[in-house]
Amino acid sequence: MLETSARLLRLLSLLQTPRDWTGTELAERLEVSARTIRNDVERLRALGYPVNATRGSVGGYRLGAGADLPPLLLDDEEAVAVAIGLRTAAGGTIAGVEETSLRALAKLEQVLPSRLRRRVNALQAYTIPVPRDDAGPRVDAKTLTVLTAACRDHEQMRFGYRAHDGSESVRKVEPYRLVNWGRRWYLVAWDLDRGDWRTYRVDRLTPRVPIGPRFTPRDLPEDVTDRVRRGVSSAAWRYRAKVTVHAPAEEVTARINPAVGTVEAVDESTCLLHTGADSVETLAVHLGLLNAPFRVTEPPQLVDYLRTLADRYRDATHI
């Protein structure tokens, strides 16, 4: 059984997760009685932590927001992880958080023990970030905050949405998850008007307030990340290709980045790779890295470019 101070820290850590915890769940996690949990919650409140409690079958405890929230206690690994995350956010794709992240990082580094500060500084000194593409899509931090809160609280929402072709519409949805894929953020939601699951680019939507009523959560699709990959990773591709690869599907899947495409088994030694890119040059590079025989019949631009490459490589080997 944990000592009181360690148990309070563990309890605080559990309450920070975006969900409600019943007293029974907390008691099982910490291996104490429900009465001890109630007493510990009161101790946290006395320390200034706003622990909210709701009654009923779906009720429980959750750490609420508050301007007087005391500083959080972090162990060594958590402190390093936060510092790394702040450095990443300072140069990331979320608009409006760069300066805030730098300010928070400066405050954190002031209180880090020297041994941890050395670890964080070493990471900065011996890594080279890839230059950011300023032309890439960026999302507003406030928009992400609104979406995550609606997902957490199971609240319906309406937002204006600009589709890939530029058309505008208003969507009414039950939001469930946010997925960060490369430089883009996606919202996975149940579209109430269409009666089906949909995936939306966050940089193309504008939330409308007020937020709607609460809803009873549905069962999520089999894998949210796979849904985003299948549904939207190809949406922005200028060129798409269906490639027959003479290799087992599991081998091809292991060789490609999930963002590059999806693999469909044909038989034990052949599969179809559904892929795409913004240029045929990029597509050709991806296919060349498969390290397996393949055949391409479309798009015609890719077929022509591969023929040009074949002639170029053949000429390069002539002595």
Secondary structure, DSSP 8 states (H G I E B T S, - for coil): ---HHHHHHHHHHHHTSSS-B-HHHHHHHHTS-HHHHHHHHHHHHHTT--EEEE-STT-EEEE---TT-------HHHHHHHHHHHHHHHTSSEET-HHHHHHHHHHHHHHS-HHHHHHHHHHHHT-------TTS--EEHHHHHHHHHHHHHTB-EEEEEE-TTS-EEEEEEEEEEEEEETTEEEEEEEETTTTEEEEEEGGGEEEESS---B-------S-HHHHHHHHHTTTT-SEEEEEEESS-HHHHHHHS-GGGEEEEEEETTEEEEEEEESSHHHHHHHHHTT-S-EEE---HHHHHHHHHHHHHHHHHT--
